[in-house]
Amino acid sequence: MAKFEYAPAPESRAVVTIAASYGLFIGGDFIEATDGSTYETINPSSEEALAEVTEAGKADVEAAVRAARAAFEGPWSRLPGTERGKYLFRIARILQERAREFAVLETLDNGKPIKESRDFDIPLAAAHFFYHAGWADKLEHAGLSGGSGQPPRPLGVVGQVIPWNFPLLMLSWKIAPALAAGNTVVLKPAQTTPLTALLFAEVCQQADLPAGVVNIITGAGETGRLLVEHPGVDKVAFTGSTQVGKAIARSIAGTRKRATLELGGKAANIVFDDAAIDEAVEGIVNGIFFNQGHVCCAGSRLLVQENVADDVIMRLKHRLQTLRVGDPLDKNTDVGAINSAAQLARIRELTEIGEAQGATRWSAPCNLPDRGFWFAPTVFTDVCQSHRIAQEEICGPVLSVLTFRTPQEAVAKANNTPYGLSAGIWTEKGSRILWMADQLRAGVVWANTFNRFDPASPFGGYKESGYGREGGRHGLEAYVTTGANR
Ligand code: NAD
């Protein structure tokens, strides 16, 4: 397969200063943990240690929630929306000014290609702050009163827990609407990707955000559990796996806490025979190989109409041979490193099960680096609906291909999953797009495109993909209360 040769184009690491160790950001300052335990965060593309990070314990979670409560009851919740909006605008502008630094740091800590952190994660994170800054003084006019006639009010202290696949972006999805509505937050980034959240803490200082409005505590699942179960938390906002989402829902059941859960997915990307096939192939590649497939709404199941299946799969394999897998800091790289050894083990386990259950495996030929965590873009054909690779979220660069003959069959297969986060439809017929979108049990349906996001557009799931929406006016609803329900 002819392939362009590219000279290396590495982004400079020099734009980022990483401290040897980080404390917790509580009450506007970085402080030492009470129990003093730490762990290393590593670069998944080289396994090099980047920094020592604090594991927050019970007393630290307590201190963070207390700082958030004090800030809420202090001036923050009574500040006019215009003033809150100014802080959000300031944060958005600082994120833009420091975008290159954030992009390099995200790529170092996460393993994603620099062109994605530079062109997707960081600009979209800034856009979320800009968008919500605009809402801060308009909440009374957003129809959020639930018919009570009372102005919407903030809920209080929000406990937020996020995953490792889009660290800064998920932080912005959580913090921007919470602050716009007048809440204060304690946020825990994922264990393997804490560094951009800690840099964001510096942005809060730079923006002169009042102390305690944003608190960042690092640690693993136990820290997250302590946070969401803390009685001083009024609302929980969680993005992560369905398994942990269920545990959180159980733990807060019967309390007064509100929750939004953004969980896993197993999206169908559906290609009809009248689709523009080359564009659809680009959409399939973007759908599952963007961010190494570490995407909750990834198009991990390709449903292709039977009469064009051979052609689509042939063109897809050709295209995959041109993907450049390797150094995430190289601006030419398309597919970076798998985020952690644990995630790589999970991907390997599920792909081995795929082969054992009878699916046919094909992996793009590529030279994977010796060190770090890597997995070649992989396509499974001859997949049955009952195969585990067609049912379970792999959260890696692995596509399962199924076929269908009629639109009805496509809908039945697409909906045959416990999840319901997203779906894609590729066809020239507008009427078919509308009919399909109506039938698909998925929170987001893309037509002739995939993985498009905008802060104004609500995002969220059906079924085991969670509940609640993030983004847009719908996302704000989760962060306010009114006279009617208080
Ligand atoms: P995970 O559920 O293991 O962890 C997510 C976060 O929860 C981490 O910060 C983790 O430390 C914390 N956590 C773990 N156990 C906890 C507990 N008992 N209580 C509280 N917090 C706990 O998920 P992950 O592996 O980090 O992330 C990948 C998952 O996230 C995938 O399933 C992906 O689909 C999903 N995801 C969903 C969305 C969405 O919007 N629906 C977006 C991105 C990722």
Residues whose N, C-alpha, C, O or C-beta is under 5 A from the ligand:
A	BS01	NAD	V161 I162 P163 W164 K188 P189 A190 Q191 G219 A220 G221 G224 R225 T239 G240 S241 T242 V244 A247 E262 L263 G264 G265 V295 C296 S465
